[in-house]
Amino acid sequence: MSHSDVFTTGGRRLRYEVSGARDGVPVFLLHGTPGSRIGPKPRAGVLYRLGVRLISYDRPGYGGSDRHRGRTVADCAADVAAIAGDLGLDTFTVVGRSGGGPHALATAALLPDRVTRAAVLVSLAPHDAEIDWFGGMMPSNVEEFGAASQDEPRLVESLRLQADRTRRSPVSLLDSLRREIAGPDLQVVRDLMMQQLLVETYAEATRGGPYGWIDDVLAARRDWGFDLGDIHQRVRVWHGAEDNCVPPAHARWLAERIPGAELTVQTGTAHFGAMEILPEILSWLAEPALVA
């Protein structure tokens, strides 16, 4: 699929692509960590039926987007606005998956007149959330996010090595995940098409180096730079009950602090269940314009 580039006022390149219905409801899909614009998404035919024009982009440091050193979660709102401006969009909706969840919430909070609805799937909570942040989390994520707040140089070196290994052999990251993820997720990644999609997005994510991954983890464990209480659009928060990548306590905490948020913790599914629920979420995000 072809891509487009837009440059921010600071001169950074952002790479994005658009799929689905040309005249559909614009929805920004913010990818996970690590991830890229080509990450798992519904096929074009599904998007046409849903009436969705899906926009995905590489966060800074991933794929074809230039690094934004020291970025915060909040900084993504300006990047989304730049892409929306390039596409001539006044309003749009947004959905974030996993590491993209906080970024979707930032976009809703900081672009209140442009984001009409938002959804977050299997999202992290802020580092200072009043929960057992690491409770029920798989060991590799405990190590990764723990190091982000305790030993940044060790984290950077560890992720540099992981990203290099992933760049050389993208399937190695999927193999590593298989050793830790919950049963429902193992079922999802047994699908050969899903395996291909994940391997392709991991390859693109690390093609230019480790910095998208590094900066994502550091941003998630620092102050996000916005207030959840400033989100006044309709928001859906979805999580798999058996998720051990990001435990469901994170979603419950977010939903309690986002005014009027609708929470679903679905039994029998886990982290990668977010990919299976995405068409339903996109249908919900498209409702306002379809009904109007």
PATI-424112 format. One record per residue (C-alpha): x negated, y, z; residue in three letters; residue number from 1. Coordinates in steps of 0.5 Angstrom, whole numbers, plus 500, padded with zeros to 3 digits. Each point is the difference from the previous one (the first is absolute). Example, Ala and Ser with C-alpha at 12.3 -4.5 7.8 and 13.67 -1.06 7.14 Angstrom:
     X     Y     Z   gunu   drenmar
   475   491   516    ALA         1
   498   507   498    SER         2
//
This chain:
     X     Y     Z   gunu   drenmar
   500   500   500    MET         1
   497   507   498    SER         2
   499   505   506    HIS         3
   499   507   500    SER         4
   495   505   504    ASP         5
   502   506   504    VAL         6
   495   505   503    PHE         7
   501   503   507    THR         8
   499   508   501    THR         9
   493   497   504    GLY        10
   498   497   493    GLY        11
   502   492   502    ARG        12
   502   496   495    ARG        13
   507   496   502    LEU        14
   501   494   496    ARG        15
   508   497   499    TYR        16
   504   496   496    GLU        17
   508   500   499    VAL        18
   504   494   498    SER        19
   508   499   499    GLY        20
   505   504   498    ALA        21
   498   507   497    ARG        22
   506   504   502    ASP        23
   501   496   507    GLY        24
   499   502   507    VAL        25
   493   502   501    PRO        26
   497   495   506    VAL        27
   493   501   502    PHE        28
   497   493   503    LEU        29
   494   501   504    LEU        30
   496   494   500    HIS        31
   497   496   506    GLY        32
   493   499   503    THR        33
   496   499   496    PRO        34
   504   501   494    GLY        35
   501   504   493    SER        36
   505   502   495    ARG        37
   501   494   497    ILE        38
   502   496   506    GLY        39
   506   495   501    PRO        40
   506   504   497    LYS        41
   506   497   497    PRO        42
   500   499   492    ARG        43
   502   505   495    ALA        44
   507   497   499    GLY        45
   502   500   507    VAL        46
   498   507   501    LEU        47
   504   502   494    TYR        48
   506   496   503    ARG        49
   499   504   507    LEU        50
   500   507   496    GLY        51
   493   501   503    VAL        52
   494   504   497    ARG        53
   494   497   504    LEU        54
   494   504   501    ILE        55
   494   497   504    SER        56
   493   503   501    TYR        57
   493   498   502    ASP        58
   499   504   507    ARG        59
   493   503   500    PRO        60
   494   496   500    GLY        61
   504   494   497    TYR        62
   501   498   492    GLY        63
   499   506   496    GLY        64
   501   506   505    SER        65
   494   504   503    ASP        66
   499   499   507    ARG        67
   502   505   505    HIS        68
   495   500   506    ARG        69
   503   500   507    GLY        70
   507   500   497    ARG        71
   506   500   505    THR        72
   507   496   499    VAL        73
   503   507   499    ALA        74
   496   502   494    ASP        75
   503   495   496    CYS        76
   506   505   500    ALA        77
   496   505   495    ALA        78
   498   494   496    ASP        79
   507   498   499    VAL        80
   502   507   498    ALA        81
   495   500   495    ALA        82
   502   494   496    ILE        83
   507   502   501    ALA        84
   499   507   497    GLY        85
   496   497   494    ASP        86
   506   496   499    LEU        87
   505   506   501    GLY        88
   504   497   506    LEU        89
   503   504   504    ASP        90
   503   495   505    THR        91
   498   492   501    PHE        92
   500   495   505    THR        93
   495   496   503    VAL        94
   498   493   503    VAL        95
   494   498   503    GLY        96
   497   493   501    ARG        97
   496   498   506    SER        98
   494   505   500    GLY        99
   504   504   495    GLY       100
   506   501   506    GLY       101
   497   505   504    PRO       102
   498   504   493    HIS       103
   508   499   498    ALA       104
   502   503   507    LEU       105
   495   506   499    ALA       106
   503   502   493    THR       107
   507   500   503    ALA       108
   498   504   506    ALA       109
   496   505   496    LEU       110
   504   501   493    LEU       111
   507   500   504    PRO       112
   503   504   494    ASP       113
   497   495   495    ARG       114
   501   493   503    VAL       115
   507   498   500    THR       116
   499   493   503    ARG       117
   494   496   503    ALA       118
   499   493   502    ALA       119
   494   496   503    VAL       120
   499   493   500    LEU       121
   495   496   505    VAL       122
   497   507   502    SER       123
   495   501   505    LEU       124
   502   505   506    ALA       125
   495   505   502    PRO       126
   494   499   504    HIS       127
   503   503   507    ASP       128
   507   496   499    ALA       129
   502   498   507    GLU       130
   500   493   498    ILE       131
   495   494   501    ASP       132
   497   502   493    TRP       133
   496   494   499    PHE       134
   505   495   503    GLY       135
   501   494   495    GLY       136
   496   503   495    MET       137
   495   495   496    MET       138
   493   500   502    PRO       139
   497   504   494    SER       140
   505   506   500    ASN       141
   498   500   508    VAL       142
   493   501   498    GLU       143
   501   504   494    GLU       144
   505   505   504    PHE       145
   496   500   507    GLY       146
   493   502   497    ALA       147
   504   506   496    ALA       148
   501   503   507    SER       149
   494   497   504    GLN       150
   494   499   495    ASP       151
   501   504   494    GLU       152
   493   498   497    PRO       153
   501   493   501    ARG       154
   507   500   496    LEU       155
   497   504   494    VAL       156
   494   495   499    GLU       157
   505   494   501    SER       158
   505   503   495    LEU       159
   495   501   496    ARG       160
   498   493   500    LEU       161
   507   497   499    GLN       162
   501   505   494    ALA       163
   494   498   497    ASP       164
   502   493   500    ARG       165
   507   501   498    THR       166
   498   504   494    ARG       167
   495   494   498    ARG       168
   506   495   502    SER       169
   507   503   501    PRO       170
   502   493   501    VAL       171
   496   500   506    SER       172
   504   505   504    LEU       173
   506   496   499    LEU       174
   497   493   502    ASP       175
   498   504   506    SER       176
   507   502   502    LEU       177
   503   493   499    ARG       178
   496   498   506    ARG       179
   503   505   504    GLU       180
   507   502   498    ILE       181
   507   497   502    ALA       182
   504   494   497    GLY       183
   505   504   496    PRO       184
   494   504   497    ASP       185
   496   494   498    LEU       186
   507   498   496    GLN       187
   500   507   497    VAL       188
   493   499   498    VAL       189
   500   493   497    ARG       190
   504   503   494    ASP       191
   495   501   494    LEU       192
   503   506   498    MET       193
   499   503   507    MET       194
   493   498   500    GLN       195
   498   503   494    GLN       196
   503   507   501    LEU       197
   497   500   507    LEU       198
   493   498   497    VAL       199
   501   505   495    GLU       200
   501   506   505    THR       201
   495   498   504    TYR       202
   495   500   494    ALA       203
   502   507   498    GLU       204
   500   503   507    ALA       205
   493   498   501    THR       206
   498   501   493    ARG       207
   497   507   502    GLY       208
   497   498   507    GLY       209
   502   499   507    PRO       210
   502   507   502    TYR       211
   508   500   498    GLY       212
   500   494   505    TRP       213
   495   504   505    ILE       214
   504   506   500    ASP       215
   507   497   501    ASP       216
   498   496   506    VAL       217
   497   506   503    LEU       218
   506   505   499    ALA       219
   505   494   503    ALA       220
   496   500   506    ARG       221
   499   508   501    ARG       222
   506   505   501    ASP       223
   504   500   494    TRP       224
   501   507   499    GLY       225
   508   501   501    PHE       226
   506   499   504    ASP       227
   504   494   499    LEU       228
   506   504   503    GLY       229
   499   505   494    ASP       230
   503   494   496    ILE       231
   508   502   499    HIS       232
   501   496   493    GLN       233
   503   493   500    ARG       234
   495   495   502    VAL       235
   500   493   500    ARG       236
   495   496   504    VAL       237
   499   493   498    TRP       238
   495   494   503    HIS       239
   500   493   500    GLY       240
   501   497   507    ALA       241
   494   495   499    GLU       242
   495   505   497    ASP       243
   493   499   504    ASN       244
   496   505   495    CYS       245
   504   506   503    VAL       246
   505   497   506    PRO       247
   507   502   500    PRO       248
   499   505   506    ALA       249
   497   505   496    HIS       250
   507   500   496    ALA       251
   504   501   506    ARG       252
   496   505   503    TRP       253
   500   504   493    LEU       254
   508   499   500    ALA       255
   501   503   507    GLU       256
   496   506   498    ARG       257
   503   502   493    ILE       258
   506   504   501    PRO       259
   506   495   497    GLY       260
   495   495   497    ALA       261
   504   493   498    GLU       262
   495   494   503    LEU       263
   500   493   497    THR       264
   496   495   503    VAL       265
   501   494   496    GLN       266
   500   493   503    THR       267
   496   494   495    GLY       268
   496   505   497    THR       269
   493   504   501    ALA       270
   495   505   497    HIS       271
   501   498   493    PHE       272
   507   499   500    GLY       273
   500   508   499    ALA       274
   499   498   493    MET       275
   506   496   499    GLU       276
   504   505   504    ILE       277
   498   506   495    LEU       278
   505   499   495    PRO       279
   506   501   505    GLU       280
   496   506   503    ILE       281
   499   503   493    LEU       282
   507   499   499    SER       283
   502   504   506    TRP       284
   495   505   499    LEU       285
   503   501   493    ALA       286
   507   501   503    GLU       287
   501   508   501    PRO       288
   498   501   492    ALA       289
   505   494   498    LEU       290
   506   502   504    VAL       291
   499   508   498    ALA       292
//
